[in-house]
Amino acid sequence: MNGKRGFRKLHVRKNLTSIRFPLDTQPTARLASVQVLTRFDERRVLDFSLLEDLPSLDRQQAQEYIQGILRRRSYLDFLIEQFSSVGIAEMELFFKNILRLGMYDLLFMDGTPDYAAINESVEIAKTRISGKSGDVVNAILRRLQREMANLPKPAYEDRTKLIAVTFSHPEWMVERWVARMGERDAFLLMQANNRRPEYYLKVNTLKTASPNFRLRMEKSGVDFEESDWLPDYFKVTALSSIRSKGWFEKGLCQVQDIAAGFAPAALNPQPGETVYDICAAPGTKTIVMAGMMKNEGSILAIDINGDRIARIAENAEHYGAEIVKIRRADAREERFKLADAVLLDAPCTGTGVLSKRADLRWRRTPEDLADIVKTQAELLDAAANMVAKGGRLVYTTCSLEPEENMDQIRAFLAEYSNFELQDLSDFLPEEVLTEGGKAYQTLPHAHHCDGHFGVLLKRVV
């Protein structure tokens, strides 16, 4: 390497994410991953449309690269700084993401031979930027390869920065979690966020029964673990084997974390009831509730987003949820008849799902938190005015932040004396209950599932 000025000339090509695959070039998972990650750096949006040209298995591999690199991004950038003579801030985004890809391949993809990890990244740099850029990528990655047994460790005087780089989380999250949980639990949480997620399958009881589905998995050789927290949930380590069976296409099951199942379980909708599902897209909980109600009664799924509403309709038809009606609306601005039960799956920061949605840690800001809390309060107010006397309201988030969770509920109860918190011990496992059994909060490092919060409120007057 010839110093910073000469180095920068190797990767100044612009707008590489706008380039589609040439007709004579076979798209690859690695190239598509670099494109998606570069566009994310530019726009803070994960655009998976760039993966559409890939075969199914390559698309799954690309998603693994994308989420894995986002989980380790700060640490990878630290290593780039250590092994490059040029500061990472001076690098073009596309070039930087080639290096992130190569390093992630070397360090975290156990099934990838070192030579493949290096050669594939070098080839992307050569064909998409220049031959000299490929030489630089080769030099940096081979140096990393030689020193993998004794990699440098982050060492900063600023404790927050040290933790943030080591665990690849933004500093503002680190500060909040360490202050609230202490370093030990904060470290465990961030480690959980950086692990590859496990998945739960929820059996669609409108089309099959759990014993029959369990038998399908046993006969197919699928590794699974049946949950003892809720019926009809099975933990699996990978979705690829499930996809290959065609069970999703047949509507026999859907992917839903066990913690997301606690909200319908707490609401406990009964056959014949009128139920509203607010912020319902993509309709996973809607379908679960239709199964609980045995397709008797009615569920109105409400969402403000037109594209996401279309997904609810598709999913309801696919899974046989015949009692679901759909309405595109802002629940805060329109009036609704009173319902027996209302589920509000409120928009949130998503800090409980950072393993599956690694992009959220880099998209969210402290300012977002304040804005989201305000929106939640408005939606909770609207939801309360949809509940009939004696009816039930479940408020739930996939957040770990108190402002979005119990603080939000305390503020609500201070204003709405006609609602009371209900005990959840008849519906949910004791391990996840807080507030004397009147709320639930799961934590990824403690409960080995996504982080969700929820309460059950009853309108008493």
C-alpha positions as CSV (number, residue, x, y, z in Angstrom):
1,M,0.0,0.0,0.0
2,N,1.3,3.4,-1.0
3,G,-0.2,5.7,1.6
4,K,-3.7,7.2,1.8
5,R,-3.7,9.3,-1.3
6,G,-2.7,6.5,-3.7
7,F,-5.0,4.0,-1.9
8,R,-8.2,6.2,-2.2
9,K,-7.8,6.2,-6.0
10,L,-8.4,2.4,-5.9
11,H,-12.0,2.7,-4.8
12,V,-13.6,6.0,-5.9
13,R,-16.2,4.5,-8.2
14,K,-19.6,5.9,-7.3
15,N,-23.2,4.5,-7.2
16,L,-22.2,0.9,-7.3
17,T,-25.4,-0.2,-5.6
18,S,-27.4,1.1,-8.5
19,I,-25.7,-1.4,-10.9
20,R,-27.8,-4.5,-11.6
21,F,-26.1,-7.8,-12.5
22,P,-24.8,-7.7,-16.1
23,L,-26.5,-10.3,-18.4
24,D,-23.2,-12.2,-18.8
25,T,-22.5,-12.3,-15.1
26,Q,-23.9,-14.9,-12.8
27,P,-25.2,-13.2,-9.6
28,T,-23.6,-14.4,-6.3
29,A,-24.7,-14.2,-2.7
30,R,-21.6,-12.3,-1.8
31,L,-21.9,-9.7,-4.5
32,A,-25.6,-9.1,-3.7
33,S,-24.7,-8.9,0.0
34,V,-22.2,-6.1,-0.6
35,Q,-24.8,-4.3,-2.7
36,V,-27.5,-4.5,0.0
37,L,-25.1,-3.4,2.7
38,T,-23.8,-0.5,0.7
39,R,-27.3,0.7,0.0
40,F,-28.0,0.4,3.7
41,D,-25.1,2.6,4.6
42,E,-26.3,5.2,2.1
43,R,-30.0,5.1,2.9
44,R,-30.5,3.2,6.2
45,V,-32.9,0.9,4.5
46,L,-32.4,-2.8,3.8
47,D,-33.4,-3.3,0.2
48,F,-33.8,-7.1,-0.3
49,S,-35.1,-6.5,-3.8
50,L,-31.4,-6.7,-4.8
51,L,-31.6,-10.4,-4.0
52,E,-34.4,-11.2,-6.4
53,D,-32.0,-12.4,-9.1
54,L,-30.5,-15.0,-6.8
55,P,-31.5,-18.7,-6.6
56,S,-33.3,-19.6,-3.4
57,L,-30.3,-21.1,-1.6
58,D,-28.0,-18.2,-2.6
59,R,-30.7,-15.7,-1.4
60,Q,-30.7,-17.4,2.0
61,Q,-26.9,-17.3,2.1
62,A,-27.0,-13.6,1.2
63,Q,-29.4,-12.9,4.1
64,E,-27.1,-14.7,6.5
65,Y,-24.2,-12.5,5.3
66,I,-26.2,-9.3,5.6
67,Q,-27.5,-9.9,9.0
68,G,-24.3,-11.4,10.3
69,I,-22.2,-8.5,9.1
70,L,-24.6,-6.0,10.6
71,R,-24.4,-7.9,13.9
72,R,-20.6,-7.5,13.9
73,R,-20.2,-4.3,12.0
74,S,-18.4,-2.1,14.6
75,Y,-16.0,-4.9,15.4
76,L,-15.3,-5.6,11.7
77,D,-14.6,-1.9,11.2
78,F,-12.2,-1.9,14.1
79,L,-10.3,-4.8,12.4
80,I,-10.3,-3.0,9.1
81,E,-8.7,0.0,10.8
82,Q,-6.0,-2.3,12.3
83,F,-5.1,-4.1,9.1
84,S,-5.4,-1.2,6.6
85,S,-3.0,1.8,6.3
86,V,-6.0,4.0,5.4
87,G,-8.7,5.1,7.9
88,I,-12.1,3.5,7.3
89,A,-13.7,6.9,7.1
90,E,-11.8,7.5,3.9
91,M,-13.0,4.4,2.1
92,E,-15.7,4.2,-0.4
93,L,-18.7,2.4,1.0
94,F,-18.7,-0.4,-1.6
95,F,-15.0,-1.1,-0.9
96,K,-15.5,-1.1,2.8
97,N,-18.3,-3.6,2.6
98,I,-16.2,-5.9,0.5
99,L,-13.7,-5.9,3.3
100,R,-16.4,-6.5,5.9
101,L,-17.7,-9.4,3.8
102,G,-14.2,-11.0,3.6
103,M,-13.5,-10.6,7.2
104,Y,-16.9,-11.9,8.3
105,D,-16.3,-14.9,6.0
106,L,-12.9,-15.6,7.5
107,L,-14.0,-15.2,11.1
108,F,-17.6,-16.2,11.5
109,M,-18.6,-18.5,8.6
110,D,-17.3,-21.9,9.7
111,G,-18.1,-23.7,6.5
112,T,-16.2,-21.3,4.3
113,P,-12.6,-22.3,3.5
114,D,-10.2,-19.4,3.9
115,Y,-9.1,-19.4,0.3
116,A,-12.7,-19.0,-0.8
117,A,-13.4,-16.2,1.6
118,I,-10.4,-14.3,0.3
119,N,-10.7,-15.1,-3.4
120,E,-14.4,-14.3,-3.6
121,S,-13.9,-10.8,-2.0
122,V,-10.9,-10.1,-4.2
123,E,-12.9,-11.1,-7.3
124,I,-15.7,-8.7,-6.4
125,A,-13.2,-5.8,-5.9
126,K,-11.4,-6.6,-9.2
127,T,-14.5,-6.9,-11.3
128,R,-16.6,-4.1,-9.7
129,I,-13.9,-1.6,-8.9
130,S,-10.4,-2.3,-10.3
131,G,-7.6,-4.8,-10.4
132,K,-5.5,-2.7,-7.9
133,S,-8.4,-2.6,-5.5
134,G,-8.5,-6.4,-5.7
135,D,-4.8,-6.5,-4.8
136,V,-5.4,-4.3,-1.8
137,V,-8.3,-6.5,-0.6
138,N,-6.1,-9.5,-1.0
139,A,-3.3,-8.0,1.0
140,I,-5.6,-6.9,3.9
141,L,-7.4,-10.2,4.1
142,R,-4.3,-12.3,3.9
143,R,-2.8,-10.3,6.7
144,L,-5.9,-10.9,8.8
145,Q,-5.6,-14.6,8.0
146,R,-2.0,-14.8,9.2
147,E,-2.9,-13.1,12.5
148,M,-6.3,-14.8,13.2
149,A,-4.8,-16.7,16.2
150,N,-3.8,-13.4,17.9
151,L,-6.3,-10.7,16.7
152,P,-6.0,-7.2,18.2
153,K,-8.6,-6.3,20.7
154,P,-10.4,-2.9,21.0
155,A,-8.6,-0.7,23.6
156,Y,-10.2,2.7,24.2
157,E,-10.1,4.8,27.3
158,D,-13.8,5.6,26.8
159,R,-15.5,2.6,28.4
160,T,-18.7,3.1,26.5
161,K,-16.9,3.2,23.2
162,L,-14.9,0.1,24.1
163,I,-18.1,-1.9,24.9
164,A,-19.8,-0.5,21.8
165,V,-17.0,-1.6,19.4
166,T,-16.4,-4.9,21.1
167,F,-20.1,-5.9,21.0
168,S,-21.1,-3.9,17.9
169,H,-23.9,-1.9,19.3
170,P,-24.4,1.9,19.1
171,E,-23.1,3.9,22.1
172,W,-26.4,5.3,23.1
173,M,-27.8,1.8,23.6
174,V,-24.8,0.7,25.5
175,E,-25.1,3.7,27.8
176,R,-28.8,2.9,28.5
177,W,-28.4,-0.8,29.1
178,V,-25.3,-0.6,31.3
179,A,-26.9,2.1,33.4
180,R,-30.1,0.1,33.8
181,M,-28.8,-3.5,33.9
182,G,-25.2,-3.2,34.9
183,E,-22.3,-4.3,32.7
184,R,-22.7,-8.1,33.2
185,D,-26.3,-8.3,32.1
186,A,-25.7,-5.7,29.4
187,F,-22.8,-7.8,28.0
188,L,-25.0,-11.0,28.1
189,L,-27.8,-9.2,26.2
190,M,-25.5,-7.9,23.5
191,Q,-23.8,-11.3,23.2
192,A,-27.3,-12.8,22.7
193,N,-28.1,-10.1,20.1
194,N,-25.0,-11.1,18.1
195,R,-25.8,-14.8,18.0
196,R,-27.5,-16.4,15.0
197,P,-31.1,-16.6,15.9
198,E,-33.1,-19.7,16.5
199,Y,-36.7,-19.8,15.2
200,Y,-40.0,-21.1,16.3
201,L,-42.7,-22.6,14.1
202,K,-46.3,-21.9,15.2
203,V,-48.6,-24.7,14.0
204,N,-51.6,-23.4,12.1
205,T,-54.4,-25.2,13.9
206,L,-56.9,-24.2,11.2
207,K,-55.2,-26.7,8.9
208,T,-53.5,-29.3,11.1
209,A,-53.1,-30.4,14.7
210,S,-49.8,-30.3,16.7
211,P,-49.5,-34.1,17.1
212,N,-49.8,-34.5,13.3
213,F,-47.3,-31.7,12.7
214,R,-44.9,-33.2,15.2
215,L,-45.1,-36.5,13.4
216,R,-44.3,-34.8,10.1
217,M,-41.2,-33.3,11.5
218,E,-40.1,-36.6,13.1
219,K,-40.6,-38.5,9.8
220,S,-38.7,-35.8,7.9
221,G,-35.7,-35.8,10.3
222,V,-36.2,-32.2,11.3
223,D,-34.5,-31.3,14.6
224,F,-37.0,-29.6,16.8
225,E,-37.8,-28.9,20.4
226,E,-41.5,-28.6,21.5
227,S,-42.2,-25.6,23.7
228,D,-43.6,-26.2,27.2
229,W,-44.5,-22.5,27.5
230,L,-47.3,-22.4,24.9
231,P,-49.0,-25.1,22.9
232,D,-48.4,-25.5,19.1
233,Y,-44.9,-24.0,19.2
234,F,-41.7,-25.8,18.0
235,K,-38.2,-24.4,18.1
236,V,-36.0,-25.2,15.1
237,T,-32.4,-24.3,14.5
238,A,-32.7,-23.5,10.8
239,L,-35.6,-22.7,8.4
240,S,-34.0,-24.0,5.2
241,S,-35.0,-27.6,5.9
242,I,-38.6,-26.4,6.7
243,R,-38.8,-24.4,3.5
244,S,-37.8,-27.4,1.4
245,K,-40.7,-29.5,2.8
246,G,-43.3,-27.2,1.4
247,W,-45.1,-26.8,4.7
248,F,-45.2,-23.0,4.5
249,E,-46.8,-23.3,1.0
250,K,-49.4,-25.6,2.4
251,G,-50.2,-23.2,5.2
252,L,-49.4,-25.8,7.9
253,C,-47.2,-23.5,10.0
254,Q,-45.7,-20.0,10.1
255,V,-42.6,-18.5,11.7
256,Q,-43.4,-16.8,15.0
257,D,-41.2,-16.4,18.0
258,I,-42.6,-17.9,21.2
259,A,-42.5,-14.5,22.9
260,A,-44.7,-13.0,20.1
261,G,-47.2,-15.7,20.9
262,F,-47.7,-14.4,24.5
263,A,-49.9,-11.5,23.3
264,P,-52.6,-13.6,21.7
265,A,-52.3,-16.0,24.7
266,A,-52.9,-13.2,27.1
267,L,-55.8,-11.8,25.2
268,N,-57.3,-15.3,25.0
269,P,-59.9,-14.6,22.2
270,Q,-62.9,-16.9,22.3
271,P,-65.1,-18.3,19.5
272,G,-67.9,-15.9,18.6
273,E,-66.1,-12.7,19.9
274,T,-65.5,-9.5,18.1
275,V,-61.7,-8.8,18.1
276,Y,-59.6,-6.0,16.7
277,D,-56.0,-6.4,15.8
278,I,-54.4,-2.9,15.6
279,C,-51.1,-2.5,13.7
280,A,-51.8,-6.0,12.5
281,A,-49.4,-6.5,9.6
282,P,-48.2,-8.9,8.5
283,G,-51.0,-10.8,10.2
284,T,-49.1,-13.5,12.1
285,K,-50.9,-12.8,15.4
286,T,-54.2,-12.3,13.5
287,I,-53.9,-15.9,12.1
288,V,-53.0,-17.3,15.6
289,M,-56.1,-15.6,17.1
290,A,-58.3,-17.0,14.2
291,G,-57.1,-20.4,15.2
292,M,-57.8,-19.8,18.9
293,M,-61.3,-18.8,17.9
294,K,-61.8,-21.8,15.6
295,N,-62.8,-19.5,12.8
296,E,-65.9,-18.4,14.8
297,G,-66.6,-14.7,15.4
298,S,-64.8,-11.9,13.7
299,I,-61.4,-10.3,13.6
300,L,-60.8,-6.9,12.2
301,A,-57.1,-6.4,11.2
302,I,-56.2,-2.7,11.1
303,D,-53.1,-1.2,9.6
304,I,-52.1,2.1,8.1
305,N,-49.7,0.8,5.5
306,G,-51.3,-0.2,2.2
307,D,-48.6,-2.7,1.1
308,R,-48.6,-4.3,4.6
309,I,-52.4,-4.6,4.5
310,A,-52.1,-6.5,1.3
311,R,-49.8,-9.0,3.1
312,I,-52.5,-9.5,5.8
313,A,-55.0,-10.4,3.1
314,E,-52.7,-12.8,1.4
315,N,-51.7,-14.5,4.7
316,A,-55.3,-14.8,6.0
317,E,-56.4,-16.5,2.8
318,H,-53.3,-18.7,2.6
319,Y,-53.7,-19.9,6.2
320,G,-57.5,-20.3,6.1
321,A,-58.3,-17.5,8.5
322,E,-61.8,-17.0,7.2
323,I,-63.1,-14.7,10.0
324,V,-60.5,-12.0,9.2
325,K,-61.7,-8.7,7.8
326,I,-59.2,-6.0,6.8
327,R,-59.3,-2.3,7.0
328,R,-56.6,0.2,6.0
329,A,-56.8,3.0,8.6
330,D,-55.0,5.2,11.1
331,A,-56.5,3.8,14.3
332,R,-55.9,7.2,15.9
333,E,-58.1,9.1,13.5
334,E,-61.1,6.8,12.7
335,R,-63.9,5.6,14.9
336,F,-64.8,2.0,15.4
337,K,-67.6,0.1,17.0
338,L,-66.8,-1.4,20.4
339,A,-65.1,-4.8,20.5
340,D,-64.9,-7.6,23.0
341,A,-61.1,-7.8,22.8
342,V,-58.4,-5.5,21.3
343,L,-54.8,-6.4,20.6
344,L,-52.4,-3.4,20.1
345,D,-49.0,-4.6,18.8
346,A,-47.5,-1.1,19.0
347,P,-44.8,0.2,16.8
348,C,-41.6,0.3,18.8
349,T,-37.8,0.6,18.7
350,G,-37.4,-3.2,18.3
351,T,-34.6,-3.4,20.8
352,G,-35.8,-6.9,21.7
353,V,-35.3,-8.4,18.3
354,L,-31.8,-7.2,17.4
355,S,-30.6,-10.7,16.6
356,K,-33.1,-11.2,13.8
357,R,-33.2,-7.5,12.9
358,A,-29.6,-6.5,13.2
359,D,-30.2,-3.4,11.0
360,L,-32.4,-1.8,13.7
361,R,-29.4,-1.2,16.0
362,W,-27.9,1.1,13.4
363,R,-31.2,2.7,12.3
364,R,-32.6,3.7,15.7
365,T,-31.6,6.9,17.5
366,P,-32.5,8.4,20.9
367,E,-34.7,10.8,19.1
368,D,-36.6,7.9,17.5
369,L,-37.4,6.6,21.0
370,A,-39.1,9.8,22.1
371,D,-41.1,10.0,18.8
372,I,-42.2,6.3,19.1
373,V,-43.3,6.7,22.8
374,K,-45.6,9.5,21.7
375,T,-47.1,7.4,18.9
376,Q,-47.6,4.5,21.2
377,A,-49.5,6.7,23.7
378,E,-51.8,7.9,20.9
379,L,-52.5,4.4,19.7
380,L,-53.1,3.1,23.2
381,D,-55.6,5.9,23.8
382,A,-57.4,5.0,20.5
383,A,-57.4,1.3,21.4
384,A,-58.9,1.9,24.8
385,N,-61.8,3.7,23.2
386,M,-62.5,0.6,21.1
387,V,-63.0,-1.8,24.1
388,A,-66.5,-2.6,25.3
389,K,-67.4,-2.6,29.0
390,G,-66.0,-5.8,30.5
391,G,-63.8,-6.2,27.4
392,R,-60.0,-6.8,27.2
393,L,-57.1,-4.9,25.8
394,V,-53.5,-6.3,25.3
395,Y,-50.7,-3.8,24.7
396,T,-47.5,-5.4,23.5
397,T,-44.1,-4.4,22.1
398,C,-40.9,-6.1,21.0
399,S,-38.9,-3.5,22.9
400,L,-36.7,-3.7,26.1
401,E,-37.1,0.0,26.9
402,P,-39.1,1.0,30.0
403,E,-40.4,4.2,28.3
404,E,-42.2,2.0,25.7
405,N,-43.4,-0.6,28.2
406,M,-44.3,-0.3,31.8
407,D,-43.8,3.5,31.9
408,Q,-46.3,3.7,29.1
409,I,-48.8,1.6,30.9
410,R,-48.4,3.6,34.2
411,A,-49.1,6.8,32.3
412,F,-52.1,5.2,30.6
413,L,-53.6,4.0,33.9
414,A,-53.1,7.4,35.5
415,E,-55.5,8.7,32.8
416,Y,-57.9,5.8,32.4
417,S,-59.3,4.8,35.8
418,N,-61.8,2.5,34.0
419,F,-59.1,0.0,33.1
420,E,-57.3,-2.4,35.4
421,L,-54.2,-4.6,34.9
422,Q,-55.1,-8.3,35.0
423,D,-53.1,-11.2,36.4
424,L,-51.4,-13.3,33.6
425,S,-50.4,-16.3,35.6
426,D,-53.3,-18.4,34.1
427,F,-52.0,-17.7,30.6
428,L,-48.3,-17.4,30.6
429,P,-45.3,-19.2,32.2
430,E,-44.1,-17.8,35.5
431,E,-40.5,-17.3,34.2
432,V,-41.6,-14.4,32.0
433,L,-43.9,-12.6,34.4
434,T,-43.1,-9.2,36.1
435,E,-45.0,-6.6,38.1
436,G,-46.4,-9.2,40.4
437,G,-47.7,-11.3,37.5
438,K,-49.4,-8.4,35.8
439,A,-47.0,-7.9,32.9
440,Y,-44.5,-10.1,31.0
441,Q,-41.1,-9.2,29.7
442,T,-38.8,-11.6,27.9
443,L,-35.1,-10.9,27.5
444,P,-33.0,-12.6,24.8
445,H,-30.1,-13.5,27.2
446,A,-32.3,-14.8,30.0
447,H,-35.2,-16.5,28.1
448,H,-33.5,-17.5,24.9
449,C,-36.1,-15.9,22.7
450,D,-37.0,-12.5,21.4
451,G,-37.5,-9.6,23.8
452,H,-41.2,-8.8,24.2
453,F,-43.3,-6.9,26.7
454,G,-47.1,-7.0,27.3
455,V,-49.9,-6.4,29.7
456,L,-53.6,-7.4,29.8
457,L,-56.0,-4.6,30.7
458,K,-59.7,-5.0,31.5
459,R,-62.3,-2.3,31.1
460,V,-64.2,-2.4,34.3
461,V,-66.5,0.6,33.8
